[in-house]
Amino acid sequence: MGLRVAVAGASGYAGGEILRLAAAHPDFDVITVTGHASVGRSLSEVQPHLRSIGHLNLQETSAAVLRDHDVVFLALPHGRSGALSDELPDVPLIVDAGADHRLTDTDDWAAYYSGDWHGAWTCGIPELPTAHGRQRDALVGARRIAAPGCNASAVSLALAPAIAAGLVHAGDLVSVLAVGPSGAGRVLRDDLLAAELLGSAHAYAVGGIHRHTPEILQNLALVTGRRGTLSFTPVLVPMARGVLATSTARLTDGTDEQAVREAYRTAYGDERFVHLTGPGVFPAVQHVLGSNTVAIGLAIDRRAGRLVTVAALDNLVKGTAGAAVQSANIALGLDEAAGLAVDGVAP
Ligand SMILES: NC(=O)c1ccc[n+]([C@@H]2O[C@H](COP(=O)([O-])OP(=O)(O)OC[C@H]3O[C@@H](n4cnc5c(N)ncnc54)[C@H](OP(=O)(O)O)[C@@H]3O)[C@@H](O)[C@H]2O)c1
């Protein structure tokens, strides 16, 4: 018998992906799944690809249902995890895939979200460079983990080593990021309809208003303690899943490509789930789908005086469920890679 695992929000995209990974995890037994509108339905109806646990029925998302577990993964709309987790003080480990426990600054919370702030949990990006080492160190033994936003993971991991090494100005960061519609969840919305999306692409949350902006700046400040400035623009594109982030930063005087490559090798050379592509090679979304890998390509734009990074990840794996499971593995003292794949699926 493994650890008793519950997944709340099991009928959604993030919850479904957490379930896919947890069902194959050698130390986890998924015993409880919860939903909202789908309560009473079987998992085989709402997530038919999850055959091995299709017999489970969706229960209501409540503290009473979630209480008696070793690990609870929350994959709920933002604003739904905070109060619920307050009612689960005795659950040894809770990992929240939502935003409720990500932001440390109450002003950020008030500016980008609404409702009560329920406190910040340990950030679930193990590879992220921090002032003292890696975010992994903070996850050891953690009991409450905030899994990262998918866009925030891609941009933070792509820029952090350069900022940590002083190779770029953290006050001049620009990121434009393509993301597929699964990033918005399994919801009915006009802009997510096939007829609106296929054959098109459109920017949204333009002008510094996307909710992952303060999260990225918070992650990058883990390195220097100082908050930078980022112009962040997401673009919705017709791919079911995946993120491709092109993030650039103004170079500090004297920075050359060799220094950049050395800094990224130092930061990520030993990381199983970070792949640095070689000179002139840039990752595509298709290279990472289904895997817990983030692939990062680097270039120096000499004329513009900027570092250019291109990062690809699967928003539902490295951008959510994979990060959640990887962080839980670290917190629980398990093999960090348990249940996680470095290889993707293609085409
Ligand atoms: N999608 C991504 O790429 C991604 C990446 C990183 C983080 N996240 C975060 O993960 C969380 C879930 O996202 P998602 O994309 O999986 O959304 P989703 O596909 O819309 O799923 C939402 C889930 O929450 C349940 N739910 C809806 N309203 C609820 C309520 N009032 N109370 C309790 N449960 C409710 C839904 O249940 P029913 O279906 O039964 O109504 C469903 O299981 C969000 O906070 C999101 O920001 C998502």
The ligand as an SDF file (V2000), in Angstrom:
LIG
                    3D

 48 52  0  0  0  0  0  0  0  0999 V2000
   -4.4170   24.2120  -17.3970 N   0  0  0  0  0  0  0  0  0  0  0  0
   -3.1410   24.4950  -17.1600 C   0  0  0  0  0  0  0  0  0  0  0  0
   -2.2780   24.4300  -18.0630 O   0  0  0  0  0  0  0  0  0  0  0  0
   -2.7060   24.8880  -15.7770 C   0  0  0  0  0  0  0  0  0  0  0  0
   -1.3340   25.0830  -15.5690 C   0  0  0  0  0  0  0  0  0  0  0  0
   -0.8980   25.4760  -14.2990 C   0  0  0  0  0  0  0  0  0  0  0  0
   -1.8210   25.6620  -13.3030 C   0  0  0  0  0  0  0  0  0  0  0  0
   -3.1550   25.4910  -13.5370 N   0  0  0  0  0  0  0  0  0  0  0  0
   -4.0970   25.7430  -12.4460 C   0  0  0  0  0  0  0  0  0  0  0  0
   -4.7490   24.5380  -12.0780 O   0  0  0  0  0  0  0  0  0  0  0  0
   -6.0810   24.8490  -11.6300 C   0  0  0  0  0  0  0  0  0  0  0  0
   -7.0510   24.0090  -12.4380 C   0  0  0  0  0  0  0  0  0  0  0  0
   -6.9180   24.3820  -13.7920 O   0  0  0  0  0  0  0  0  0  0  0  0
   -7.5080   23.5370  -14.9760 P   0  0  0  0  0  0  0  0  0  0  0  0
   -6.9010   24.0720  -16.1990 O   0  0  0  0  0  0  0  0  0  0  0  0
   -7.4200   22.0960  -14.6850 O   0  0  0  0  0  0  0  0  0  0  0  0
   -9.0560   23.9710  -14.9120 O   0  0  0  0  0  0  0  0  0  0  0  0
  -10.3250   23.1300  -15.4030 P   0  0  0  0  0  0  0  0  0  0  0  0
   -9.9300   22.2080  -16.5040 O   0  0  0  0  0  0  0  0  0  0  0  0
  -11.3700   24.1300  -15.6710 O   0  0  0  0  0  0  0  0  0  0  0  0
  -10.7180   22.2400  -14.1310 O   0  0  0  0  0  0  0  0  0  0  0  0
  -11.2620   22.8400  -12.9880 C   0  0  0  0  0  0  0  0  0  0  0  0
  -11.6100   21.7660  -11.9760 C   0  0  0  0  0  0  0  0  0  0  0  0
  -12.1390   22.4060  -10.8130 O   0  0  0  0  0  0  0  0  0  0  0  0
  -13.4790   21.9570  -10.5870 C   0  0  0  0  0  0  0  0  0  0  0  0
  -14.2990   23.0880  -10.1570 N   0  0  0  0  0  0  0  0  0  0  0  0
  -14.8870   24.0330  -10.9570 C   0  0  0  0  0  0  0  0  0  0  0  0
  -15.5520   24.9210  -10.1880 N   0  0  0  0  0  0  0  0  0  0  0  0
  -15.3870   24.5260   -8.9030 C   0  0  0  0  0  0  0  0  0  0  0  0
  -15.8460   25.0170   -7.6510 C   0  0  0  0  0  0  0  0  0  0  0  0
  -16.6100   26.1020   -7.5740 N   0  0  0  0  0  0  0  0  0  0  0  0
  -15.5000   24.3550   -6.5330 N   0  0  0  0  0  0  0  0  0  0  0  0
  -14.7300   23.2390   -6.5880 C   0  0  0  0  0  0  0  0  0  0  0  0
  -14.2760   22.7300   -7.7490 N   0  0  0  0  0  0  0  0  0  0  0  0
  -14.5750   23.3680   -8.8870 C   0  0  0  0  0  0  0  0  0  0  0  0
  -13.9500   21.3690  -11.8860 C   0  0  0  0  0  0  0  0  0  0  0  0
  -14.8940   20.3600  -11.5820 O   0  0  0  0  0  0  0  0  0  0  0  0
  -16.1500   20.0190  -12.5960 P   0  0  0  0  0  0  0  0  0  0  0  0
  -15.5320   19.7850  -13.9240 O   0  0  0  0  0  0  0  0  0  0  0  0
  -16.7010   18.7800  -11.9800 O   0  0  0  0  0  0  0  0  0  0  0  0
  -17.0650   21.1910  -12.5450 O   0  0  0  0  0  0  0  0  0  0  0  0
  -12.6510   20.7820  -12.4530 C   0  0  0  0  0  0  0  0  0  0  0  0
  -12.4000   19.5300  -11.8890 O   0  0  0  0  0  0  0  0  0  0  0  0
   -6.2870   26.3600  -11.8560 C   0  0  0  0  0  0  0  0  0  0  0  0
   -6.0990   27.0470  -10.6640 O   0  0  0  0  0  0  0  0  0  0  0  0
   -5.1980   26.7030  -12.8540 C   0  0  0  0  0  0  0  0  0  0  0  0
   -4.7780   28.0380  -12.7530 O   0  0  0  0  0  0  0  0  0  0  0  0
   -3.6090   25.0780  -14.7570 C   0  0  0  0  0  0  0  0  0  0  0  0
  1  2  1  0
  2  3  2  0
  2  4  1  0
  4  5  1  0
  4 48  2  0
  5  6  2  0
  6  7  1  0
  7  8  2  0
  8  9  1  0
  8 48  1  0
  9 10  1  0
  9 46  1  0
 10 11  1  0
 11 12  1  0
 11 44  1  0
 12 13  1  0
 13 14  1  0
 14 15  2  0
 14 16  1  0
 14 17  1  0
 17 18  1  0
 18 19  2  0
 18 20  1  0
 18 21  1  0
 21 22  1  0
 22 23  1  0
 23 24  1  0
 23 42  1  0
 24 25  1  0
 25 26  1  0
 25 36  1  0
 26 27  1  0
 26 35  1  0
 27 28  2  0
 28 29  1  0
 29 30  1  0
 29 35  2  0
 30 31  1  0
 30 32  2  0
 32 33  1  0
 33 34  2  0
 34 35  1  0
 36 37  1  0
 36 42  1  0
 37 38  1  0
 38 39  2  0
 38 40  1  0
 38 41  1  0
 42 43  1  0
 44 45  1  0
 44 46  1  0
 46 47  1  0
M  CHG  2   8   1  16  -1
M  END
$$$$
